[in-house]
Amino acid sequence: MFLSLSLICLTVAILLAQVNKMTAKPIADAKAMKLQNAISDVVPEFDNDPTAEAFMMPDGQGDTLLVYPAKKGEQIVGYALNSFSNNGFSGNIQIMVGFDMEHKIVNYSVLQHAETPGLGAKMSGWFKSTDKPSQSIIGRDLSKGSLTVSKDGGNVDAITASTITSRAFLEAVNRAYTAYLGSIKGDSTGNSPEKNNNTEQDIASKEGGSIHE
């Protein structure tokens, strides 16, 4: 019986290893495509490969964010930043937020969250509503001040019954803007930001959570 169980375990282990080997590349390709799509959604049109030129930038709160520069020719037209907050109702929230070169938010994409469906999960579309400018952050100029919910004296309407999620989302956006300012300063002074040579796991740990499919 012991020999039979050992053979079964060995066979299963070999099969799992083969399956993992066969699926590793498709999974990696899918992750790369998802990342490219997220970047494309949040910055002006570009013709470079932002992922190949990505770098880390301090967010002003003791962490660093991954920054993707979008270029048209040799000119930078915007930055996409992978930002986060650990203060959501259900913990970690990760977003991709894009800025043009005039400090304005172009768009955002929610990458990961565990917020309540029908409540906090509405952040995926709530803050880009074209029908309700008071809740949309698209086109907002953050050089005029950080974003806060109206309940806290700000000018962004929180998701109904999800103020905690809304605060966390805006925290992630403000965090991204701080890193964006550092990116612009680096360009204007001619200093090259530190290139990203980290592994996916290293990046995840710096950005407040693991990277999910």
C-alpha positions as CSV (number, residue, x, y, z in Angstrom):
1,M,0.0,0.0,0.0
2,F,2.8,2.4,0.9
3,L,4.5,1.7,-2.5
4,S,1.3,2.2,-4.4
5,L,0.6,5.5,-2.6
6,S,4.2,6.7,-3.3
7,L,3.8,5.9,-7.0
8,I,0.5,7.7,-7.2
9,C,2.0,10.8,-5.5
10,L,5.0,10.7,-7.7
11,T,2.8,10.4,-10.9
12,V,0.6,13.3,-9.8
13,A,3.6,15.5,-8.9
14,I,5.1,14.8,-12.4
15,L,1.8,15.6,-14.1
16,L,1.4,18.9,-12.1
17,A,5.0,19.9,-13.0
18,Q,4.3,19.3,-16.7
19,V,1.1,21.2,-16.6
20,N,2.8,24.1,-14.8
21,K,5.5,24.1,-17.4
22,M,3.0,24.1,-20.3
23,T,0.9,26.9,-18.8
24,A,3.7,29.2,-17.5
25,K,4.2,31.1,-20.8
26,P,0.5,31.6,-21.6
27,I,-0.1,32.9,-18.1
28,A,2.9,35.3,-18.4
29,D,1.6,36.5,-21.8
30,A,-1.8,37.0,-20.4
31,K,-0.4,39.1,-17.5
32,A,1.7,41.2,-20.0
33,M,-1.4,41.8,-22.2
34,K,-3.5,42.8,-19.2
35,L,-0.9,45.2,-18.1
36,Q,-0.5,46.7,-21.6
37,N,-4.3,47.2,-21.8
38,A,-4.5,48.8,-18.4
39,I,-1.7,51.3,-19.4
40,S,-3.3,52.0,-22.8
41,D,-6.6,52.8,-21.1
42,V,-5.3,55.5,-18.8
43,V,-2.8,57.6,-20.8
44,P,-2.9,59.5,-24.1
45,E,-1.9,57.7,-27.3
46,F,1.7,56.5,-27.3
47,D,4.0,54.6,-29.6
48,N,6.7,53.3,-27.1
49,D,6.7,50.3,-24.8
50,P,6.0,51.8,-21.4
51,T,6.7,48.5,-19.6
52,A,10.2,48.4,-21.0
53,E,10.9,51.9,-19.7
54,A,9.2,51.5,-16.3
55,F,10.8,52.8,-13.1
56,M,10.1,53.0,-9.4
57,M,9.3,56.4,-7.8
58,P,8.7,57.3,-4.1
59,D,5.1,58.0,-3.2
60,G,5.8,60.3,-0.3
61,Q,4.5,57.8,2.2
62,G,7.5,55.5,2.6
63,D,6.7,53.3,-0.4
64,T,7.4,53.3,-4.1
65,L,5.2,53.0,-7.1
66,L,5.8,51.5,-10.5
67,V,5.7,54.3,-13.1
68,Y,5.2,53.7,-16.9
69,P,6.2,56.6,-19.1
70,A,4.0,57.0,-22.3
71,K,5.8,58.6,-25.2
72,K,4.9,59.8,-28.7
73,G,8.1,59.9,-30.6
74,E,10.7,61.1,-28.1
75,Q,8.2,63.3,-26.2
76,I,6.5,62.1,-23.0
77,V,2.8,62.5,-23.2
78,G,1.8,61.1,-19.9
79,Y,2.5,58.6,-17.1
80,A,0.6,55.5,-15.9
81,L,1.2,54.6,-12.3
82,N,0.4,51.4,-10.5
83,S,-0.9,52.7,-7.1
84,F,-2.6,51.2,-4.1
85,S,-4.3,51.7,-0.7
86,N,-4.5,49.2,2.1
87,N,-7.4,51.1,3.7
88,G,-10.3,49.7,1.7
89,F,-13.3,48.2,3.5
90,S,-11.9,44.8,2.7
91,G,-8.2,45.7,2.6
92,N,-5.9,46.2,-0.4
93,I,-7.0,48.1,-3.5
94,Q,-4.8,48.4,-6.5
95,I,-5.4,50.8,-9.4
96,M,-3.7,52.0,-12.6
97,V,-4.1,55.8,-12.9
98,G,-2.9,57.9,-15.8
99,F,-1.9,61.6,-15.9
100,D,-1.1,63.8,-18.9
101,M,1.6,66.4,-18.8
102,E,-0.7,69.1,-17.4
103,H,-1.3,67.3,-14.1
104,K,-4.8,66.1,-15.2
105,I,-6.2,62.6,-14.7
106,V,-6.7,61.0,-18.1
107,N,-8.4,57.8,-16.8
108,Y,-8.0,55.0,-14.3
109,S,-8.5,51.2,-14.2
110,V,-9.1,49.1,-11.1
111,L,-6.6,46.2,-11.1
112,Q,-7.5,44.4,-7.8
113,H,-9.9,44.7,-4.9
114,A,-12.0,42.7,-2.6
115,E,-14.7,45.3,-1.9
116,T,-18.4,44.4,-1.5
117,P,-20.2,43.8,-4.8
118,G,-22.8,46.4,-5.5
119,L,-21.2,48.8,-3.0
120,G,-17.5,49.4,-2.9
121,A,-17.0,47.5,-6.1
122,K,-18.8,50.3,-8.0
123,M,-15.5,52.3,-7.9
124,S,-14.6,50.7,-11.2
125,G,-17.0,53.1,-12.9
126,W,-18.3,55.5,-10.2
127,F,-15.4,57.9,-10.4
128,K,-15.5,58.2,-14.2
129,S,-19.2,58.9,-14.6
130,T,-19.9,61.4,-17.4
131,D,-23.4,62.1,-16.1
132,K,-22.3,63.2,-12.6
133,P,-19.2,65.5,-12.7
134,S,-19.3,65.8,-9.0
135,Q,-18.2,62.2,-8.6
136,S,-15.9,61.9,-11.6
137,I,-12.2,62.4,-11.2
138,I,-11.5,62.4,-15.0
139,G,-9.9,65.6,-16.1
140,R,-9.3,66.8,-12.5
141,D,-6.2,68.9,-12.1
142,L,-4.4,67.7,-9.0
143,S,-2.0,70.6,-8.9
144,K,-5.0,72.5,-7.4
145,G,-5.1,70.1,-4.5
146,S,-5.6,66.5,-3.4
147,L,-8.8,64.7,-4.0
148,T,-11.1,64.0,-1.0
149,V,-14.7,63.0,-0.6
150,S,-17.3,65.7,0.0
151,K,-18.1,64.2,3.4
152,D,-14.6,65.2,4.5
153,G,-14.9,68.7,3.0
154,G,-13.6,67.7,-0.5
155,N,-15.2,67.9,-3.9
156,V,-15.7,64.3,-4.9
157,D,-18.9,62.5,-4.2
158,A,-18.3,59.2,-2.5
159,I,-19.9,55.9,-3.6
160,T,-23.3,55.6,-1.9
161,A,-22.9,53.7,1.4
162,S,-19.2,53.1,0.7
163,T,-17.3,56.1,2.1
164,I,-14.5,53.9,3.3
165,T,-13.9,52.5,-0.1
166,S,-14.1,55.9,-1.7
167,R,-11.5,57.3,0.7
168,A,-9.2,54.5,0.0
169,F,-9.6,54.9,-3.7
170,L,-8.8,58.6,-3.6
171,E,-5.9,57.9,-1.3
172,A,-4.5,55.6,-4.1
173,V,-5.0,58.4,-6.7
174,N,-3.3,61.0,-4.5
175,R,-0.4,58.6,-3.8
176,A,0.0,58.2,-7.6
177,Y,0.0,61.9,-8.1
178,T,2.9,62.3,-5.7
179,A,4.9,59.8,-7.6
180,Y,3.9,61.5,-10.9
181,L,5.3,64.8,-9.6
182,G,8.6,63.1,-8.8
183,S,8.6,61.6,-12.3
184,I,8.1,65.0,-13.9
185,K,10.8,66.6,-11.7
186,G,13.3,63.9,-12.8
187,D,12.6,64.6,-16.4
188,S,12.8,68.3,-16.1
189,T,16.2,68.2,-14.4
190,G,17.5,65.7,-16.8
191,N,18.0,63.0,-14.2
192,S,16.9,59.5,-15.2
193,P,14.7,57.8,-12.7
194,E,15.9,54.5,-11.4
195,K,15.0,51.8,-13.9
196,N,12.9,48.9,-12.7
197,N,15.0,45.7,-12.3
198,N,12.8,44.1,-9.7
199,T,11.0,40.8,-10.0
200,E,7.2,40.7,-10.0
201,Q,7.2,39.6,-6.4
202,D,9.5,42.5,-5.4
203,I,7.2,45.0,-7.1
204,A,4.1,43.5,-5.5
205,S,5.6,43.8,-2.0
206,K,6.5,47.4,-2.6
207,E,3.0,48.2,-3.9
208,G,1.1,46.9,-0.9
209,G,-0.1,43.5,-2.0
210,S,0.4,40.5,-4.3
211,I,-0.3,40.6,-8.0
212,H,-3.4,38.7,-9.0
213,E,-4.7,37.5,-12.4
